[in-house]
Every structure is written in structure tokens, then in C-alpha cells.
Amino acid sequence: MGEGLERFYELGGQASGAVGEVPRVPRFDWFDDAETRATVAGEVRLTLDVQGIRCAACVWLLRALWQRLPGARELRIDPSLGRATLVYDRDSAAGKVFLPLCARFGYLLAPASRRVARDSGLMMRFGICAAIAMNAMILAVSLYFGLDGAGSNDEVALREVFGWVLLALATGSVLVGGPVFFRSAWAGVRAGVVHMDLPISLGIALAFGGSLFGQLTGGPAYFDAVAIFVALMLGGRFLQARTLARSRDLVLADDGAEHLRARVVRDGRLLLVPVTEVRAGDELVLAPGDLVPVRVRLLGGEGSFSLDWINGESEPRAFAVTDEIPAGAFQADRAALRVVAVASYVESGLAELLGQGPIDREDTRGRVRFWERLNRFYATGVLVAAGAAAAIWAFVDPARVLPVTVSVLVVTCPCALGIATPLAFHLAMARLRRRGVFVRTKSLLDKLRRVRHVVFDKTGTLTLGGLRARAVRMPTGRDLEVLATMTASSNHPVSSAVLAALPVRPFRAEIEVREILGTGLECEADGHCYRLAGGEFRRDGEVIGEFELAEDYRDGAREEIAWLRARGAAVYLLSGDRGDRTRRAAEQLGIAAANARGGMSAGDKARAIAAIDDDDTLMIGDGLNDSPAFAAAFCAGTPAMDRPVLPARSDFCFRGEGGGAVRAVFEVADLHGRIVRSNLALALAYNLTALSVCFAALMTPALCAVLMPASSVALVLHVSLRFRRAGRTA
């Protein structure tokens, strides 16, 4: 091929026509606009649909092509969803070069869609070949059951006519369905490497050629077998593609947006509205830690935003008034910021961000690298098995060395695992999104199976749905306006409770509110210094407002903690609140008194976790002061998806006033683990059976062609049905 990508064929892949489409010159007139919208600070992060990915070799080839381009930073591919995310320098034009380069190899890239692009070309080929095969079978039955040409002249003539008709049918089948396999097989021959489609192509060619020779010379012909074989192979590939498409529909059906809210200022009042209702031109207030729900611009000054969720960068970036801030960024300033929406939710791409896989950026401390080791040992095992088969048959029957070796390499191709395992992960993510849980690190499901200690913060975590404020002394006039603005500019549970207790919620956009870590809120307005700490509201040090705070624990919190303890986890409560309140909370929630500690600083929490952690601790918290504890824990989660204050530290975020999110991630992790382990067992059983047939020299090209798509479809169906059944029983 002249590209130095021969390893693609060693992995079992195929070149152009990967999914049976006739090569064509695609149009990329959409690219410039898509690239512009995906550019932030000179870096492009573009998510595209990819047509043609069906095995590990496809993923390897695309990455090999990408790595050769100057300015290319990262390429993430989800084979089960047919999605690719390109990260590159805008000035390098790597994306513009990459798309037509991929098209040369049969992989077409287009803007990501919430709808699956169906492969009508493969469907049409399969439909035509299936019709041909059925007609060929009808004609062949007469030949097999009496019309052998040994009777009258009429029978001889009729048999000859049937033979030529079968020849025409088989020719049509080969011309329509054969190119799906012939193109990739020929590319492999030119590269000097044997791969899966070569024995299939040889089987078609030899069967058709031999039958043609028999038809011309009066010998045996098997045109019906040729037509049936081609239809069967195309049917397997078509079924595999459609099964994956239905699964992807399920994965992308729910992006979890119904759980997200945005602060919108309308008519001088602050409203909390669903992000799906935000429109271009709306003024939004972003409190520290807020998720940016749509593409926005600052209304004044500068602001810092973390792009951690978008590209894995934990260090915030500074944005000016002229800069567009992408949806999915997090507000990283200590003060609330006013912004204006420049696009609606649908136009901003947050739905795509919510639906895509988590960022692979976490340090798993070497404990959950199972898949890397499996892939390495699997490839080595296949090569060893092929070498052993070749060595055995070199002594038994040298003539069978090549077909036996090829059959081993073909039937042990890891295509099924390369699709079914990622699919299980994506279905698990979709299941959690429907529960209001958003996973942000890829190794979380593996990590959770090691967790033996679960540590909860109290205020804002276990009291997420129930911290209430009762006004003991309500400020009035301008003071009330300042208090409403301050509490509306903060995500702290005390601020939310006080805001809910106010009779009116005016918003003064000119007031700059600062959130002081571990201290409270401060601002300057009308020549005075205001401060809100706990339930006290002060003006120049004088208390002018007082609120009594009461804790009403999140619905289901006690049941969730009981479930965790029954699972075998030790549950802890570490809080910065007073010791007596913490002990009372532990008693009410069913946490052992010895595991409850109050009056803890941020450093105290981190040290307490470090003392119990053996790569098996999960920390659940919501405040900036929990950041050191998150860093010390093996994995961590934070409540309130629409206002996560620890975006660079959390493995998952969740939202909802009811309990169950932490239990949900454990249950889904367990379910995912069971399904993946059963996948491995099924794949092992299949490969051992197939290898036994190969070593006995009983594996034919036709049987290979049937087993490969059948095994892939079986594993994909197994994953989909297991998740669907689990959904019905949940």
C-alpha cells in the first residue's frame, strides 16, 4: 500500500470497503464550520462519527495514520459507538488532512449525530444476494432430486438451462457481494500479509471458478453453494452492524440533561431553569464550580474556567470578554460570573459531551490495568498458537500447514471482544446517566470493585436534599437585595438554604461576590462590607440577619449506608461541622460512632483517609475543602451535577435530592463486571473450540466466515440482553 501500515492486516483488518461500500470521494464542506465551533484557545477537539470500524485492526490503523500528522495530539476511538475524538493544534490543519486520508482506506468521518447512520450499502448488497441465494436454492433442488440430465431430451435441455441460469445467478452474487471481501483480500496480498478476508475470497473464487469449469466441460457445478455462501457472509456482517446500531441507540438515548439546571436572570430576578430551556441571548450567573451548560461569553472582565472535562486539563484557563467559552467547562473563579449565552443547549454540543465516554486521564496506581495486560497476552497467545499449529502440521502433512495456520489466525481474531467489551462499558455509562450519575474516569468501574472503605462528608453531601433555613431575623431593603445576590452566587448548601428562605430573590448584577474557602461569602456593596457565614449575615461586622439551620437528611441516605455496610464496606463520616452534630448525624444514619469525626479541617480529612486507604477508599464530598481528601482517596464522587466544585478530582458526579446514587455506581460496577467476565468466559470457550477444530485441520474457509460474525453477534447480543434484563428488574 505504500503507507507502511501492514500491521493493520496482521491484526485481522481490511482496507477500503471495510463495511462493503463502493469507494467514493466524500465531501467535507462541513468541516471548516465544525472545526471553528470545536476550537478553544487554538486547540481543536472535534468529535466525529466513523463509518467502517469493526475490529481492533481498524482502531490500530486509524491511530497509526493520526500519529503521523504534525500537530496531532490525541485520538480517542469508541469502536462500539463508531465515534472518534480528534485533538490537534488548529494551525496544523491535522484534521483537514486526516479525513480524506481515512477515506482512502474506507473509513468515512462525519459530524457526530445523536442518530446512527445506517449502512444502506451493505443492506442492499445483502438483500440482493439473499434473493439470489433463495432462487438458486429453488433451482438446485430440482437438480439434486431427479433432474440429473439422464432422461429424455427435454430433461437434458431443461437441466442445461437450469445450469446456465444458476451460473448467471452465482455470477450476480459474486459481482454484488464479492467486492466486500475481494478488495480487502487483494490489498492484503499486495502488502504480503494474510488476513481474515483472504480465505473467504479464495473460497468464493475457487468455488465459482471450479463450477464454471464444470459447467463448460460437463462436470459438477456448485453455483447454489456459492450464492448461499456469499449471502451468509454478508448476512453475518449486516446483522453485526445492525446489532451494534441498536445498542448505540440505547447508549445515546438519554444524555442525562434532565438532571441539569442553569441560573438565568430574567426581569431582574434569578430563576433556576433546565439547561435544555436556555436560549441564545439569555443572561446566566455562573457560581464557582458551575458547569457551563451552553456556549457563552463573559459580560465583562475576565474569568477562569477549567476545561478538565473537555480535554483533561486540570489547570484553569483565563478567558476574556471576546473569547467564547465552550459548553462543558467549569467556572474556576472564587466569585460568581455573569455571562451571556451565544447558543442554545442543542447547538452547544453539551449533549455530545454528556454522551461520550469518560476521559482516560486517571492514575490507577497500577491496580486496574487488567485490560492492557489482557490485550498484550491475547495477541501473544494467538501468535504462539498459530506457530504451534504450523509446527505440528509440518510433520503430519506439510500441504496443510498454510490453511491450518491461516484458520488459527482468522478464527482467533479478537474482533468480538474488541466490540462487546467497549459496548458493555457504554451501556453501563448510559444506565448510570439515567440515574443522574455521570462517570468522569474510565477506570471507575474497575476501581469500585476494590473499594472497602466509603467516606462521606456531611453538610451538602448527606444533607443535599434537606438543609433548611428558618429566618430568625430577616434583613430588609437594600440589605435583603445584597443577601439574595450573595446566596444566588454560591453553590454552598447553606447559601442555597438561605436563598430558599428569602421572601423575594432580586439580583444585583454589579455586586461581585467572593467565596472564601472555609469562611463563607463576602462582598462590597453600597459602601459596606457584607459577610455571610453559617447562618449569620453581617454588615460591617454587625449582625443584620440570622437564620437557624436544620438538617433533614437526604431521602434514602440511611438505607444507602445500610446497603454499603451489608456489602462489606466500612462507612465513615468526616465533617467540618461541630463534633456533637457529627455524632448525632452518625447515630441517625447508622454509622458507627468510632467512624464519625467532626471539627475536621481539609488537611485533617486528607490525613484520616490516608491512614485507612490501601487503594480501596471512596470519598464522597461536595466542598472545596474536600479537595485534599479527594486527592488522598483511591476514587471520589461529588453530588450535584449542575454545580460540581471538584471537577479535576472527581471520578463521578451525581445529582438528585433522593439517595441511591452511590449505591447505583456500585451496582452497575458489579453488573458490568459480571457481564464482562461472562464475555471472557464465552470468548475463551469459543476460541478453545475453534482452535481444536483448526488443529484437527477441520476448519474450512466457509466455516471461518460463518463463525467470525456469528461469534461477534453472539457476544454483542449477550451484552445487550443482559443489560436490558437488568433494567427490567431494577
KEKENU-642531 format. One line per field, with one value per residue (C-alpha): residue number from 1; x, y, z; residue in one letter. Coordinates in steps of 0.25 Angstrom, whole numbers, plus 5000, padded with zeros to 4 digits. Example, Ala and Ser with C-alpha at 12.3 -4.5 7.8 and 13.67 -1.06 7.14 Angstrom:
! residues 2
seq (1:2);
px (5049:5055);
py (4982:4996);
pz (5031:5029);
type (A:S);
! end
This chain:
! residues 730
seq (1:2:3:4:5:6:7:8:9:10:11:12:13:14:15:16:17:18:19:20:21:22:23:24:25:26:27:28:29:30:31:32:33:34:35:36:37:38:39:40:41:42:43:44:45:46:47:48:49:50:51:52:53:54:55:56:57:58:59:60:61:62:63:64:65:66:67:68:69:70:71:72:73:74:75:76:77:78:79:80:81:82:83:84:85:86:87:88:89:90:91:92:93:94:95:96:97:98:99:100:101:102:103:104:105:106:107:108:109:110:111:112:113:114:115:116:117:118:119:120:121:122:123:124:125:126:127:128:129:130:131:132:133:134:135:136:137:138:139:140:141:142:143:144:145:146:147:148:149:150:151:152:153:154:155:156:157:158:159:160:161:162:163:164:165:166:167:168:169:170:171:172:173:174:175:176:177:178:179:180:181:182:183:184:185:186:187:188:189:190:191:192:193:194:195:196:197:198:199:200:201:202:203:204:205:206:207:208:209:210:211:212:213:214:215:216:217:218:219:220:221:222:223:224:225:226:227:228:229:230:231:232:233:234:235:236:237:238:239:240:241:242:243:244:245:246:247:248:249:250:251:252:253:254:255:256:257:258:259:260:261:262:263:264:265:266:267:268:269:270:271:272:273:274:275:276:277:278:279:280:281:282:283:284:285:286:287:288:289:290:291:292:293:294:295:296:297:298:299:300:301:302:303:304:305:306:307:308:309:310:311:312:313:314:315:316:317:318:319:320:321:322:323:324:325:326:327:328:329:330:331:332:333:334:335:336:337:338:339:340:341:342:343:344:345:346:347:348:349:350:351:352:353:354:355:356:357:358:359:360:361:362:363:364:365:366:367:368:369:370:371:372:373:374:375:376:377:378:379:380:381:382:383:384:385:386:387:388:389:390:391:392:393:394:395:396:397:398:399:400:401:402:403:404:405:406:407:408:409:410:411:412:413:414:415:416:417:418:419:420:421:422:423:424:425:426:427:428:429:430:431:432:433:434:435:436:437:438:439:440:441:442:443:444:445:446:447:448:449:450:451:452:453:454:455:456:457:458:459:460:461:462:463:464:465:466:467:468:469:470:471:472:473:474:475:476:477:478:479:480:481:482:483:484:485:486:487:488:489:490:491:492:493:494:495:496:497:498:499:500:501:502:503:504:505:506:507:508:509:510:511:512:513:514:515:516:517:518:519:520:521:522:523:524:525:526:527:528:529:530:531:532:533:534:535:536:537:538:539:540:541:542:543:544:545:546:547:548:549:550:551:552:553:554:555:556:557:558:559:560:561:562:563:564:565:566:567:568:569:570:571:572:573:574:575:576:577:578:579:580:581:582:583:584:585:586:587:588:589:590:591:592:593:594:595:596:597:598:599:600:601:602:603:604:605:606:607:608:609:610:611:612:613:614:615:616:617:618:619:620:621:622:623:624:625:626:627:628:629:630:631:632:633:634:635:636:637:638:639:640:641:642:643:644:645:646:647:648:649:650:651:652:653:654:655:656:657:658:659:660:661:662:663:664:665:666:667:668:669:670:671:672:673:674:675:676:677:678:679:680:681:682:683:684:685:686:687:688:689:690:691:692:693:694:695:696:697:698:699:700:701:702:703:704:705:706:707:708:709:710:711:712:713:714:715:716:717:718:719:720:721:722:723:724:725:726:727:728:729:730);
px (5000:5012:5008:5016:5003:5004:5002:4987:4986:4993:4982:4971:4967:4963:4966:4956:4942:4942:4927:4924:4922:4927:4939:4935:4940:4933:4930:4936:4929:4924:4938:4942:4930:4931:4945:4943:4932:4941:4953:4957:4969:4976:4973:4962:4954:4945:4936:4932:4924:4933:4927:4935:4941:4938:4950:4963:4971:4962:4965:4980:4980:4973:4983:4995:4990:4987:5001:5008:5002:5009:5001:4992:4991:4981:4971:4961:4952:4940:4938:4925:4919:4926:4932:4945:4950:4961:4970:4980:4986:4977:4989:4994:4981:4983:4968:4967:4978:4973:4959:4962:4973:4964:4954:4965:4965:4950:4947:4937:4936:4925:4919:4915:4900:4890:4885:4892:4895:4890:4899:4889:4900:4903:4888:4885:4896:4891:4877:4881:4890:4879:4869:4879:4882:4868:4865:4878:4873:4860:4866:4877:4866:4862:4876:4878:4865:4864:4867:4881:4880:4880:4865:4859:4864:4854:4860:4874:4871:4864:4876:4885:4876:4876:4891:4893:4882:4890:4902:4896:4891:4904:4911:4902:4904:4919:4919:4910:4915:4929:4935:4933:4943:4951:4956:4962:4968:4975:4980:4986:4992:4999:5004:5009:5000:4989:4977:4962:4956:4967:4961:4947:4951:4959:4947:4937:4947:4951:4937:4932:4943:4942:4927:4929:4939:4929:4918:4926:4932:4920:4926:4920:4916:4912:4907:4896:4907:4914:4901:4898:4912:4912:4899:4902:4915:4908:4897:4906:4913:4900:4894:4906:4905:4890:4892:4903:4894:4882:4891:4897:4883:4881:4894:4891:4876:4878:4889:4884:4881:4868:4877:4884:4879:4885:4883:4877:4874:4861:4854:4864:4860:4869:4862:4867:4863:4866:4878:4870:4862:4874:4874:4883:4883:4880:4888:4893:4900:4911:4915:4929:4929:4917:4916:4915:4903:4903:4914:4915:4923:4926:4918:4930:4944:4952:4949:4956:4950:4954:4954:4957:4944:4946:4961:4966:4974:4972:4979:4969:4970:4967:4956:4954:4941:4944:4946:4935:4935:4931:4919:4925:4935:4935:4935:4948:4948:4945:4934:4921:4922:4911:4911:4902:4898:4902:4895:4885:4887:4885:4894:4905:4909:4907:4899:4910:4919:4910:4908:4923:4932:4940:4954:4965:4974:4974:4985:4980:4993:4995:4984:4973:4982:4975:4971:4985:4991:4980:4981:4996:4996:4984:4992:5004:4995:4989:5003:5008:4996:4998:5013:5009:4999:5009:5020:5010:5005:5019:5022:5008:5004:5012:5002:4992:5002:4997:4982:4983:4991:4982:4970:4976:4979:4965:4956:4964:4963:4959:4948:4937:4944:4948:4934:4926:4934:4934:4919:4917:4924:4916:4903:4908:4910:4896:4890:4897:4893:4878:4881:4887:4901:4912:4925:4937:4949:4949:4955:4944:4936:4949:4953:4939:4941:4953:4946:4945:4944:4934:4936:4924:4925:4912:4907:4904:4906:4897:4889:4888:4873:4869:4877:4867:4868:4858:4859:4861:4864:4861:4869:4861:4862:4876:4882:4872:4876:4890:4887:4879:4890:4901:4893:4889:4904:4909:4907:4909:4897:4896:4895:4884:4876:4877:4873:4861:4856:4856:4843:4848:4860:4865:4878:4888:4898:4908:4911:4924:4922:4935:4935:4945:4950:4945:4940:4927:4923:4928:4924:4925:4912:4907:4920:4918:4925:4915:4918:4910:4916:4908:4894:4899:4898:4907:4909:4922:4923:4909:4899:4887:4881:4881:4876:4874:4879:4873:4878:4868:4876:4875:4864:4869:4883:4881:4877:4888:4898:4892:4893:4908:4911:4903:4912:4924:4929:4933:4926:4932:4926:4937:4931:4936:4923:4923:4926:4913:4905:4914:4912:4897:4897:4905:4895:4883:4890:4894:4909:4918:4922:4936:4936:4930:4938:4935:4942:4952:4960:4963:4976:4970:4961:4972:4981:4969:4967:4982:4982:4971:4974:4980:4976:4961:4955:4944:4942:4928:4928:4924:4932:4945:4951:4949:4959:4971:4963:4959:4974:4977:4966:4966:4954:4944:4930:4923:4908:4900:4904:4900:4910:4922:4932:4943:4943:4958:4957:4944:4943:4928:4917:4903:4890:4877:4870:4868:4878:4883:4894:4906:4898:4896:4910:4914:4902:4905:4920:4916:4907:4918:4928:4919:4916:4930:4935:4924:4928:4942:4937:4929:4941:4950:4940:4939:4954:4957:4946:4951:4965:4962:4955:4967:4978:4970:4970:4955:4953:4949:4949:4933:4933:4942:4934:4922:4928:4934:4922:4914:4923:4923:4908:4906:4915:4908:4894:4899:4903:4891:4881:4888:4887:4873:4869:4876:4868:4855:4858:4864);
py (5000:5009:5014:5005:5000:4986:4983:4986:4973:4965:4970:4964:4977:4981:4993:5000:4996:4992:4991:4988:5002:5005:5014:5029:5043:5048:5063:5071:5084:5084:5083:5097:5101:5089:5092:5106:5102:5092:5101:5106:5115:5109:5095:5087:5076:5070:5058:5051:5038:5028:5018:5005:5002:4987:4981:4984:4986:4997:5005:5002:5007:5020:5023:5020:5029:5040:5039:5042:5056:5069:5076:5063:5062:5051:5042:5035:5024:5017:5005:5001:5014:5017:5030:5037:5050:5057:5067:5075:5089:5098:5103:5090:5086:5072:5069:5074:5065:5053:5052:5050:5041:5032:5032:5026:5014:5013:5020:5032:5042:5052:5061:5053:5051:5046:5037:5025:5025:5012:5005:5004:5000:4987:4985:4986:4976:4966:4968:4965:4953:4947:4948:4941:4931:4927:4926:4918:4908:4906:4903:4894:4885:4880:4876:4869:4862:4855:4865:4860:4860:4845:4845:4850:4861:4870:4867:4869:4882:4887:4883:4891:4903:4902:4901:4913:4921:4916:4921:4935:4935:4932:4942:4953:4949:4949:4963:4969:4963:4958:4972:4974:4963:4963:4978:4976:4962:4968:4979:4969:4961:4973:4976:4962:4959:4948:4953:4949:4952:4945:4930:4935:4942:4929:4920:4929:4930:4915:4910:4919:4916:4901:4902:4910:4900:4888:4896:4897:4883:4875:4873:4876:4891:4897:4910:4910:4907:4920:4928:4923:4925:4940:4943:4936:4944:4957:4954:4952:4965:4972:4966:4970:4985:4986:4980:4990:5001:4997:4997:5010:5016:5011:5017:5031:5031:5038:5048:5052:5066:5066:5066:5079:5093:5107:5121:5130:5145:5150:5163:5165:5152:5139:5127:5112:5106:5093:5095:5090:5103:5112:5120:5129:5143:5138:5144:5134:5134:5124:5122:5116:5101:5103:5095:5104:5098:5105:5113:5127:5140:5148:5161:5168:5166:5153:5139:5126:5113:5098:5090:5078:5070:5075:5071:5066:5079:5082:5095:5106:5116:5131:5136:5150:5157:5154:5139:5129:5119:5105:5097:5087:5096:5099:5112:5113:5127:5129:5139:5138:5142:5148:5142:5143:5130:5130:5117:5108:5095:5087:5096:5096:5081:5078:5066:5060:5063:5056:5044:5042:5033:5038:5043:5033:5042:5036:5029:5016:5013:5000:4993:4992:4991:4977:4981:4985:4972:4964:4971:4968:4954:4951:4955:4947:4935:4936:4936:4925:4916:4919:4915:4903:4898:4901:4893:4881:4880:4882:4868:4862:4867:4879:4882:4886:4896:4909:4906:4902:4914:4923:4917:4919:4934:4936:4930:4935:4949:4958:4966:4961:4965:4978:4982:4975:4979:4994:4993:4987:5000:5009:5002:5003:5018:5020:5013:5022:5034:5030:5030:5044:5039:5044:5036:5044:5034:5021:5012:5015:5002:4994:5003:5001:4986:4988:4999:4994:5008:5018:5032:5043:5058:5062:5076:5077:5062:5054:5067:5070:5070:5075:5086:5097:5111:5118:5133:5138:5152:5155:5167:5177:5187:5188:5178:5168:5170:5168:5155:5150:5153:5147:5134:5133:5134:5122:5107:5104:5097:5108:5118:5110:5108:5123:5127:5118:5124:5139:5145:5151:5148:5161:5160:5172:5169:5179:5172:5164:5152:5145:5131:5129:5115:5110:5124:5128:5139:5153:5165:5180:5188:5202:5205:5194:5180:5169:5155:5142:5131:5119:5125:5140:5151:5163:5177:5184:5173:5176:5164:5169:5155:5142:5128:5115:5104:5090:5077:5068:5056:5053:5043:5029:5033:5023:5012:5014:5014:5001:4995:4999:4992:4980:4979:4979:4993:5001:5014:5027:5041:5052:5066:5080:5083:5082:5069:5068:5070:5060:5049:5051:5050:5037:5031:5035:5030:5016:5019:5014:5025:5021:5024:5038:5051:5065:5079:5074:5083:5080:5074:5066:5059:5056:5050:5042:5036:5033:5026:5016:5015:5003:5007:5003:5016:5024:5039:5046:5061:5074:5085:5092:5088:5073:5074:5069:5057:5054:5054:5044:5035:5024:5029:5040:5045:5058:5062:5072:5070:5084:5090:5081:5088:5078:5075:5072:5062:5054:5041:5043:5053:5051:5060:5057:5060:5045:5035:5024:5030:5023:5010:5011:5013:5000:4992:4996:4993:4979:4977:4982:4973:4960:4963:4965:4953:4944:4951:4946:4932:4931:4936:4926:4915:4919:4921:4907:4901:4908:4905:4890:4890:4897:4888:4876:4882:4882:4897:4902:4916:4915:4911:4922:4932:4928:4926:4940:4949:4939:4940:4955:4956:4946:4954:4967:4961:4955:4969:4976:4966:4965:4980:4980:4969:4976:4989:4982:4976:4989);
pz (5000:5001:5015:5024:5031:5029:5043:5041:5033:5044:5053:5044:5038:5024:5015:5006:5007:5021:5022:5008:5002:4988:4989:4987:4988:5001:5003:5015:5012:5027:5033:5034:5042:5051:5053:5057:5067:5073:5075:5089:5091:5078:5081:5073:5080:5069:5071:5059:5055:5048:5038:5036:5049:5052:5059:5067:5054:5049:5062:5061:5046:5050:5061:5053:5042:5052:5059:5046:5045:5050:5061:5064:5080:5083:5076:5085:5078:5083:5074:5080:5077:5064:5070:5069:5076:5069:5078:5070:5068:5060:5052:5048:5039:5044:5044:5029:5025:5033:5028:5013:5017:5025:5013:5005:5014:5014:5027:5025:5036:5038:5049:5061:5062:5072:5061:5056:5041:5035:5025:5014:5004:5012:5014:4999:4996:5006:5001:4986:4990:4999:4988:4978:4988:4990:4975:4973:4984:4977:4964:4971:4978:4965:4961:4974:4974:4960:4949:4946:4931:4929:4924:4912:4902:4909:4923:4917:4911:4924:4932:4923:4924:4939:4939:4931:4940:4953:4946:4944:4958:4964:4955:4960:4975:4973:4966:4976:4989:4985:4985:5000:5002:4989:4991:5005:5002:4990:4998:5008:4997:4991:5005:5007:5019:5020:5028:5030:5017:5008:5011:5009:4996:4992:4995:4987:4975:4975:4977:4966:4956:4958:4956:4943:4938:4942:4934:4922:4922:4927:4941:4955:4958:4971:4967:4978:4989:4984:4985:4998:5004:4999:5005:5018:5020:5016:5026:5037:5035:5033:5046:5054:5048:5052:5066:5069:5063:5072:5084:5081:5080:5094:5099:5093:5096:5109:5112:5126:5123:5130:5143:5140:5143:5140:5147:5138:5140:5135:5138:5149:5156:5157:5152:5152:5139:5132:5123:5111:5112:5111:5098:5091:5098:5112:5123:5133:5146:5148:5162:5166:5161:5152:5139:5127:5120:5107:5099:5106:5106:5118:5120:5126:5131:5131:5137:5139:5134:5135:5123:5130:5126:5111:5109:5123:5126:5141:5141:5138:5126:5126:5117:5112:5108:5094:5096:5094:5106:5102:5108:5118:5124:5139:5146:5153:5159:5174:5170:5162:5147:5138:5124:5112:5104:5090:5086:5091:5098:5085:5077:5088:5088:5103:5099:5091:5103:5113:5104:5101:5109:5121:5119:5121:5129:5143:5151:5155:5163:5155:5161:5150:5137:5134:5120:5116:5120:5114:5100:5101:5105:5096:5084:5088:5091:5077:5070:5079:5075:5060:5061:5069:5059:5047:5054:5057:5042:5037:5042:5039:5026:5020:5010:5021:5028:5021:5023:5037:5041:5034:5040:5054:5051:5046:5056:5068:5063:5076:5068:5077:5090:5083:5081:5092:5104:5100:5097:5112:5117:5109:5113:5128:5126:5119:5131:5141:5133:5135:5150:5149:5151:5141:5141:5138:5139:5131:5142:5152:5149:5152:5164:5171:5172:5180:5190:5204:5211:5208:5214:5214:5216:5224:5220:5206:5203:5212:5214:5200:5199:5213:5219:5222:5228:5237:5238:5252:5247:5233:5226:5219:5207:5201:5211:5206:5192:5195:5203:5191:5181:5190:5192:5178:5174:5182:5182:5197:5203:5214:5203:5196:5208:5212:5198:5198:5211:5206:5202:5189:5181:5174:5167:5166:5155:5159:5172:5172:5182:5187:5193:5204:5206:5219:5223:5215:5205:5205:5196:5196:5192:5195:5203:5212:5214:5215:5220:5221:5230:5235:5238:5241:5231:5235:5230:5234:5245:5251:5250:5242:5238:5245:5241:5248:5240:5242:5235:5229:5223:5208:5206:5205:5211:5223:5214:5205:5216:5222:5208:5207:5221:5217:5205:5214:5213:5225:5225:5231:5234:5233:5235:5238:5246:5261:5267:5274:5261:5254:5265:5265:5249:5250:5260:5251:5239:5245:5244:5256:5266:5265:5250:5252:5254:5254:5254:5243:5234:5220:5224:5235:5225:5216:5227:5232:5218:5216:5229:5225:5210:5203:5189:5194:5199:5192:5197:5195:5197:5191:5196:5192:5206:5201:5190:5198:5203:5188:5185:5196:5193:5183:5176:5179:5175:5177:5178:5169:5155:5151:5161:5163:5171:5169:5154:5154:5165:5164:5157:5156:5159:5163:5165:5172:5185:5187:5191:5183:5174:5182:5182:5167:5164:5172:5166:5152:5154:5159:5147:5138:5144:5143:5129:5125:5132:5125:5112:5114:5118:5105:5097:5103:5101:5086:5084:5090:5082:5069:5072:5074:5060:5054:5060:5055:5041:5040:5039:5025:5019:5019:5034:5037:5030:5038:5051:5052:5050:5058:5070:5069:5068:5080:5089:5085:5087:5101:5106:5101:5106:5120:5122:5117:5126:5138:5134:5135:5149:5155);
type (M:G:E:G:L:E:R:F:Y:E:L:G:G:Q:A:S:G:A:V:G:E:V:P:R:V:P:R:F:D:W:F:D:D:A:E:T:R:A:T:V:A:G:E:V:R:L:T:L:D:V:Q:G:I:R:C:A:A:C:V:W:L:L:R:A:L:W:Q:R:L:P:G:A:R:E:L:R:I:D:P:S:L:G:R:A:T:L:V:Y:D:R:D:S:A:A:G:K:V:F:L:P:L:C:A:R:F:G:Y:L:L:A:P:A:S:R:R:V:A:R:D:S:G:L:M:M:R:F:G:I:C:A:A:I:A:M:N:A:M:I:L:A:V:S:L:Y:F:G:L:D:G:A:G:S:N:D:E:V:A:L:R:E:V:F:G:W:V:L:L:A:L:A:T:G:S:V:L:V:G:G:P:V:F:F:R:S:A:W:A:G:V:R:A:G:V:V:H:M:D:L:P:I:S:L:G:I:A:L:A:F:G:G:S:L:F:G:Q:L:T:G:G:P:A:Y:F:D:A:V:A:I:F:V:A:L:M:L:G:G:R:F:L:Q:A:R:T:L:A:R:S:R:D:L:V:L:A:D:D:G:A:E:H:L:R:A:R:V:V:R:D:G:R:L:L:L:V:P:V:T:E:V:R:A:G:D:E:L:V:L:A:P:G:D:L:V:P:V:R:V:R:L:L:G:G:E:G:S:F:S:L:D:W:I:N:G:E:S:E:P:R:A:F:A:V:T:D:E:I:P:A:G:A:F:Q:A:D:R:A:A:L:R:V:V:A:V:A:S:Y:V:E:S:G:L:A:E:L:L:G:Q:G:P:I:D:R:E:D:T:R:G:R:V:R:F:W:E:R:L:N:R:F:Y:A:T:G:V:L:V:A:A:G:A:A:A:A:I:W:A:F:V:D:P:A:R:V:L:P:V:T:V:S:V:L:V:V:T:C:P:C:A:L:G:I:A:T:P:L:A:F:H:L:A:M:A:R:L:R:R:R:G:V:F:V:R:T:K:S:L:L:D:K:L:R:R:V:R:H:V:V:F:D:K:T:G:T:L:T:L:G:G:L:R:A:R:A:V:R:M:P:T:G:R:D:L:E:V:L:A:T:M:T:A:S:S:N:H:P:V:S:S:A:V:L:A:A:L:P:V:R:P:F:R:A:E:I:E:V:R:E:I:L:G:T:G:L:E:C:E:A:D:G:H:C:Y:R:L:A:G:G:E:F:R:R:D:G:E:V:I:G:E:F:E:L:A:E:D:Y:R:D:G:A:R:E:E:I:A:W:L:R:A:R:G:A:A:V:Y:L:L:S:G:D:R:G:D:R:T:R:R:A:A:E:Q:L:G:I:A:A:A:N:A:R:G:G:M:S:A:G:D:K:A:R:A:I:A:A:I:D:D:D:D:T:L:M:I:G:D:G:L:N:D:S:P:A:F:A:A:A:F:C:A:G:T:P:A:M:D:R:P:V:L:P:A:R:S:D:F:C:F:R:G:E:G:G:G:A:V:R:A:V:F:E:V:A:D:L:H:G:R:I:V:R:S:N:L:A:L:A:L:A:Y:N:L:T:A:L:S:V:C:F:A:A:L:M:T:P:A:L:C:A:V:L:M:P:A:S:S:V:A:L:V:L:H:V:S:L:R:F:R:R:A:G:R:T:A);
! end
